[in-house]
Amino acid sequence: MVLKIYDTLTREKREFKPLKDNRVYMFVCGPTVYDLSHIGHARTYVAYDVIARFLKALGYSVFFLMNITDIDDKIINRAKELNINPFELSKKMTEEFFKDMKALNILSVNLYAKASEHIPEIIQQISILIDKGYAYKVNGDIYFDISKFPEYGKLSHQKPEELIMHRIEPDPRKRNPGDFALWKSKKPGEPFWESPWSEGRPGWHIEDTAITYTYFGSQYDIHGGAIELVFPHHEAEIAQGESLSGVKPMVNFWVHTGVLTIKGQKMSKSLKNYITIRDALKNYSVNALRIFFASSHYRSPIDFNEEKLKQAEVIAENLYRIYKKTLNLLEKTVKIEGDSEITREVEAAKKSFYEAMEDDFNTPQALAVLINFSKKIDSYISEKTGKKDLEDIINVFKEFFHILGLFELEEKSGEEEETISNLMNLILEIRDEIRKRREWQLSDKIREKLNKLGFIIEDTPQGSRWVKVKS
């Protein structure tokens, strides 16, 4: 099979071929950092993490870029509520976002680009759009004139007159109701930058265009984001980008994730059903969350369902148990030769898993392959299973786990614990030598330092021992 991806613009699955050799340039719209990230963000960013992982598994060199909107109306308004500087708020929320991404085992992003760090590029692009006649000035504000871009609406498959009926900022000074802001002149108390037109700040849409042009140029392979961003955000990006360069299409594949709801309702603080990523991780493991997300196709709507999350937790526990069972058997086995039945199962599982993922990243089907494979392996293997078979099974588990982003944090945690244990044992060996030389002051100093780091040292007639105090 070949990889096929559904493109929102053409509304069809098409064979994926990178624009430049074996390199894939993928951009995903990141968060507006005015609050803690929620599980809707988790669903979207986990989906693109899996997509990037699978593209790499196919042998592509992937540059995964994500923006951080760190200057925006929402940030300014929330900062006013909290009586703090907007940049102080966005800096803190960006740090919290990175913590959430790490906790979700989202590791495939190559670069997070902040809007505030690309102001010169934004100003340059706006200047070009004005010079080309696509943008106009009203007092200190700059607007994009959608009448100059006849294809405006092609991504959402709507006509401009239909688009202006919703999600449009009213402003009687605009030439067309659907025109959108490229630059906003400052209001009292708001952060601003110098520009040729006014002291002000960029509009939301131009931030992403400036970032993608900086790192990818005028055309790239994949643009991702939640389905809610198709209009007006992604429509505006197309209008800006293709007007700037004249190159079409700006993006080869537009990829969008479906809506996440809570018991059938849109997530909202007013409905008191707003669930942050860290609150979700208090109740469910990261593996359960990723399995739950993978159980629905990335383009499908998904309802955050407690019963299904509990089922995902059970699936995670069973998968890891069978994986560890295989590892333990490998340590004990003495038999070398393999079993043809296990070889067939391994080959069939890999073929089916990759076929599912090559069909527009069909994670529900790929997950089903993994679960069925683990059940069969659980019934097949024993202490009589050959070493080669066990190694093949472990490699398949690791390959599938890595693509879906499962159990890597557990493995890293285990490796870190082993490293800490080895280091502590080495320190105690050195300290015992110091004690033999009766250098009591240095010995006590080492013990005090370790105690502050959370390690209790016990000196016994049989030698020193250490205990880690739980934090």
Residue pairs with C-beta under 8 A, 6 or more apart in sequence:
1 354
1 355
1 358
1 359
2 15
2 16
2 358
3 15
3 16
3 58
3 358
4 13
4 14
4 15
4 16
4 358
4 359
4 360
5 13
5 14
5 16
5 222
5 253
5 255
5 360
5 361
6 12
6 13
6 255
6 299
6 360
7 13
7 14
7 252
7 253
7 254
7 255
8 155
8 230
8 254
8 255
8 256
9 154
9 155
9 249
9 251
9 254
11 157
13 359
13 360
14 253
16 253
18 24
18 60
18 221
19 25
19 219
19 220
19 221
19 252
22 59
22 60
22 61
23 60
23 61
23 62
23 63
24 55
24 60
24 61
24 62
24 63
24 221
24 222
25 63
25 65
25 215
25 216
25 220
25 221
25 222
26 48
26 51
26 52
26 55
26 62
26 63
26 64
26 65
26 220
26 221
26 222
26 223
26 224
27 65
27 66
27 67
27 208
27 211
27 212
27 216
27 220
27 222
27 223
27 224
28 44
28 45
28 48
28 64
28 65
28 66
28 223
28 224
28 225
29 66
29 67
29 208
29 224
29 225
29 226
29 229
29 233
30 66
30 67
30 68
30 69
30 112
31 37
31 41
31 68
31 69
31 97
32 69
32 72
32 74
32 75
33 68
33 69
33 70
33 75
33 89
33 90
33 93
33 94
33 97
34 72
34 74
34 75
34 77
34 78
34 79
34 89
34 90
34 93
35 78
35 93
36 93
36 96
36 100
36 276
36 277
36 278
37 96
37 97
37 100
37 276
37 277
38 267
38 274
38 275
38 276
38 277
39 260
39 267
39 275
39 276
39 277
39 280
39 289
39 304
40 226
40 259
40 260
40 267
41 100
41 277
42 100
42 104
42 277
42 280
42 289
42 293
43 257
43 260
43 293
43 302
44 224
44 225
44 226
44 257
45 101
45 104
45 106
46 104
46 106
46 289
46 290
46 293
46 405
47 224
47 257
47 293
47 298
47 361
48 64
48 108
48 224
48 255
48 257
49 104
49 105
49 106
49 107
49 108
49 109
49 405
50 294
50 298
50 361
50 363
50 403
50 404
50 405
51 222
51 224
51 255
51 298
51 361
52 62
52 64
52 108
52 109
53 108
53 402
53 403
53 404
53 405
54 357
54 361
54 403
55 62
56 62
56 108
57 399
57 402
57 403
62 108
62 110
63 110
63 111
63 215
63 216
64 108
64 109
64 110
64 111
65 109
65 110
65 111
65 113
65 211
65 212
65 215
65 216
66 109
66 111
66 112
66 113
67 112
67 113
67 114
67 115
67 207
67 208
67 211
68 94
68 97
68 112
68 113
68 114
68 115
69 75
69 115
69 204
69 207
70 87
70 90
70 91
70 94
70 114
70 115
70 116
71 86
71 87
71 90
71 115
71 116
71 191
71 201
71 202
72 115
72 204
75 86
75 89
75 90
76 86
76 190
76 191
78 89
79 85
79 86
79 88
79 89
80 189
82 89
85 191
86 190
86 191
87 116
87 191
90 116
94 114
98 112
99 278
100 277
100 278
101 109
103 277
103 278
103 281
103 286
104 277
104 281
104 286
104 289
104 290
105 286
105 290
105 405
105 408
105 409
106 405
107 405
107 408
111 215
113 211
113 214
113 215
115 122
115 202
115 207
115 210
115 211
118 207
118 210
118 211
118 214
119 193
119 202
121 210
121 211
121 213
121 214
122 202
122 206
122 207
122 210
123 183
123 193
123 195
123 196
125 206
125 209
125 210
125 213
125 240
125 244
126 135
126 142
126 182
126 183
126 195
126 202
126 206
127 196
128 244
129 135
129 144
129 182
129 240
129 243
129 244
130 136
130 137
130 142
132 243
132 244
133 145
133 148
134 144
134 145
134 148
134 149
134 239
134 243
135 142
135 143
135 144
135 145
135 182
136 142
136 143
136 145
136 175
137 197
138 173
138 174
139 173
139 185
139 198
140 183
140 185
140 186
140 197
140 198
140 199
140 200
141 173
141 181
141 183
141 184
141 185
141 197
141 198
141 200
142 181
142 182
142 183
142 197
143 174
143 175
143 179
143 180
143 181
143 182
144 179
144 180
144 181
144 182
144 205
144 236
144 239
144 240
144 243
145 175
145 176
145 179
146 152
146 160
146 176
146 178
146 179
146 180
146 239
147 160
147 175
147 176
148 243
149 239
149 242
149 243
151 238
151 239
151 242
152 160
152 163
152 178
152 235
152 238
152 239
153 159
153 160
153 162
153 163
153 231
153 235
154 235
154 238
155 230
155 231
155 234
155 235
155 238
155 254
156 163
156 230
156 231
156 235
158 231
160 176
160 178
163 178
163 231
163 232
163 235
164 176
164 177
164 178
167 231
167 232
168 177
168 178
168 232
169 180
169 181
170 177
178 232
180 203
180 205
180 232
180 236
181 203
182 202
182 203
182 205
182 206
182 240
183 195
183 197
183 198
183 200
183 201
183 202
183 203
183 206
184 200
184 201
184 202
184 203
185 197
185 198
185 199
185 200
186 192
186 198
186 199
186 200
186 201
190 201
191 201
192 199
192 200
192 201
193 199
193 200
193 201
202 210
204 233
205 232
205 233
205 236
205 237
205 240
206 240
208 233
208 237
209 237
209 240
209 241
209 244
212 220
212 223
212 237
212 241
213 241
213 244
218 241
218 244
218 245
218 247
218 250
219 245
219 247
219 249
219 250
219 251
219 252
220 250
220 251
220 252
221 251
221 252
221 253
222 251
222 252
222 253
222 255
223 234
223 237
223 251
223 253
223 254
223 255
224 255
224 256
224 257
225 233
225 234
225 256
225 257
226 256
226 257
226 259
227 256
227 257
227 258
227 259
227 299
228 259
229 256
230 256
234 254
237 250
238 249
238 250
238 251
241 250
242 248
242 249
242 250
255 298
256 299
257 298
257 299
258 296
258 297
258 298
258 299
258 300
258 301
258 302
259 266
259 301
259 302
260 267
260 301
260 302
260 303
260 304
261 267
261 301
261 302
261 303
261 304
262 271
262 273
262 275
262 303
262 304
263 273
263 303
263 304
263 305
264 303
265 271
265 273
267 273
267 274
267 275
268 274
275 304
280 289
281 289
283 309
284 292
284 309
284 312
284 313
285 313
285 316
286 409
287 316
287 320
287 406
287 407
287 410
288 309
288 312
288 313
288 315
288 316
289 309
289 312
290 404
290 405
290 406
291 312
291 315
291 316
291 367
291 404
291 406
292 308
292 309
292 312
293 302
293 363
294 363
294 364
294 366
294 367
294 404
295 308
295 312
295 363
295 364
295 367
296 302
296 363
296 364
297 360
297 361
297 362
297 363
297 364
298 361
298 363
299 360
315 371
316 406
316 407
318 374
319 370
319 371
319 374
319 397
319 401
319 406
319 407
320 407
320 410
322 374
322 375
322 377
322 378
323 374
323 394
323 397
323 401
323 407
325 378
325 381
326 377
326 381
326 390
326 393
326 394
326 397
327 394
329 381
329 382
329 383
329 385
329 390
330 387
330 390
330 391
330 394
332 383
333 383
333 384
333 385
333 386
333 387
333 390
335 384
335 385
335 386
335 387
336 386
336 387
336 388
337 386
337 388
338 386
338 388
338 389
338 392
339 380
339 385
339 386
339 389
341 380
342 377
342 380
342 381
342 385
342 389
342 392
342 393
343 389
343 392
345 373
345 376
345 377
345 380
346 389
346 392
346 393
346 396
349 369
349 370
349 372
349 373
349 396
349 400
350 396
350 399
352 365
352 369
353 366
353 369
353 370
353 400
356 362
356 363
356 365
356 366
356 368
356 369
357 363
357 366
357 403
359 365
363 404
366 400
366 403
366 404
367 404
369 400
370 400
370 404
373 396
373 400
374 397
377 393
381 389
381 390
381 393
400 406
401 407
401 408
402 408
420 468
424 455
424 466
427 446
427 450
428 457
428 463
428 464
428 465
428 466
431 443
431 446
431 447
431 457
431 464
432 463
432 464
434 442
434 443
434 446
435 443
435 459
435 464
446 457
447 457
450 457
450 466
451 457
454 468
454 469
454 471
455 466
455 467
455 468
455 469
456 466
456 467
456 468
456 469
457 464
457 465
457 466
458 464
458 465
458 466
458 467
